[in-house]
Amino acid sequence: MWSIGGFDSCVHISEEASNASTAVPFAIVGAIACAGILGFLCVIVIVACMGTDIAYHLASPYGQPMASIYALRLGKSGTLAIWSIMFAIQFGMGQSITLSCSRQMWAFSRDNALPMSRFLKRVTKKAVPVYSVWAAILVSLSLGKFPPWYRRSDGRITRSN
C-alpha cells in the first residue's frame, strides 16, 4: 500500500498539468517503477535483518512481527523512532488518499453522478469542497470501523485472522 499508493495522484492533477497527454503517463510509469524498486529493496532489507527464527517474530511480545524485527536490530529506542516515523508517513499517506477520494467525489458530484450530489458539489468561498472531504472521511471511518465482512453470524463484530 505505501509503496504503490501514490501513483494515481498523477491522474488526479492531470487537468492542471501542461502537456498532460505525455506528462501524465510518463509520471504514472515513473512513479510505479520507483515505488516498485524501492518497495522491493525494503523487502530485501527486512528479510536480511529478520534472522532465521520466524516463530519468534510471530509470537513476539510486541504483538507485531515488524516491531520485533526492528527491535532485534535497532533496540527499543530505535524501534520507537522508526515506528514514530512510520506513523507520520502513514498519516501523510492517509491524507493523500483522502485528498484524491474527496476530489473524485466532488468531480462526480459536479456531474450529478453520486447520491446527494446537490450537497457534495458545494464549495466554500475559497473553492474548497468541504462536504466532499467530510463525506470521504466519514465513509472511510465507517468502512474501517464496522466492515460488514467482519460480522459473525451472531451479530458480534470480530476480526478474521
N, C-alpha and C positions, 0 to 999 in steps of 0.2 A: 504494500500500500504506500509506504513512504517513498520508496524509490521510483515508483511509476505513477504516483498520484497527481503530479503536476503537469503532465504533458498536454492535457486538454485546455490549459489556460491560454495556449496559443490560439485555439479556436474561439474562445470567448472574447478575445480582444481583436479578432480579425476585422471587425467593422472599422476599427480605428487605425489599423496597420496600413502603411503605404506599400504598394505593390503586393497586396495580400495574396494574390494567386500564386506567387512564387515564394514569398517570405514565410507564409504560414505553414505550408507543407514542409519546407526546409526546417523550420523551427520545431515542428512536431517530431520529425525523424531525428533531429539532433537531440532533442530532449529525451526521447525514448532510448537512443543509443547511449547517451551519457548516464542516464539513470540505470539502465541495464548493466553497463560496465561497472559503475560504482556499487550497485547492489550485489553483483557477483563478487567483487573484491571484498565487500563486507562479509559475505557468507564465508569466503575462504579464510579471512582473519578469524572469524568466530570459531570455525571448525578447528583451525590450528591452535587456538587458545583453550579449547574446552577440555582437552585431555581425553583419556580413554574411558573414564568411569561415567558413563551416561546415566546410569541409575542414580548416582549421587546427585546429579543436577536435577533430575526429575523429582526426587524426593527431598530436595534441599529445604532447610528451614526458612528460606526466603519466600517460598511459595511461587517462585518464578525461575525457570531454568536460566534465562538470560542474566538475571541478577546473580545467580550462582556462578555463572561463567565469569562475569565481571569481578565478583568478589574473589574468585580463585586467583585472578591475575593482578587485580588492582587494589585489593584490600577494601575495607569498609568505606574509608573516606573517598577513595577513587570511584567506588561503585555509586555512592551518593552523588558525587559530582556528575558522573555520566548520566545517571537517571534524571538529575535535575535538568541537564542539557536536553535529554530526550523528551522530557515533559514540555519544555519550551518549544522544541521542534514540532512535537505532536500538536500542541496548541496552535502554532502557526499554520500547520497543515490543515487543521480543522477550520481555521479562519479562511484559508484559501478555498476549501471545498464549500464552505458556507457562502462565500462570495460568488462562486460560479453557480451554485444552486439557486441562490436568490436572483441572480442576473437572468438565468434561464426562466425562472418562474415569472419574472417581470416581463421578459420578452414574449413568452407565451400568453400572458395575461393581456399584454398590449394588443395582441391579435384576437382577444376573447376566446382563447383556446383552452382555458382552465376553468373549473368551477370557481365561483366567487371572483372572477376576473375583474369585476367592477371595483372591488376593494383592492385587489393585489396590484393593479396597474397604477394606483395613485402614487404620486411622488410628492415630496416636500418642496418648499420654495427653493431649496438648493438642489433640486432634481435627484433626491435620494429616495429609492423605492423602499421605504421603511416597512410597509406592510408585507412586501415580498420577503424581506430579510427576516422579519419575525415569524412569518409563516414557515420559511425554510428551517429556522431554528426549532420551532415547536414540532414540526413534523419529524425532524431528526431526533429530538428528545423523546417523542412518544414512541417512535420505532425502536430506539435504543433502550428505552426503559421497559417497555411492555411489548416485546415482539411476539406475535401470535404463534410462532413456531416453537416457543419455549413453554407453552401451556401444556400441562398434563391433563389427562382425561378427567381428573377430579377437580379441575379448575385452578389448582395452585400453579404459580409461576415458578419454573425451575430452569436451570441451565443444563444443557446437554453436554456431556463430556466425550 
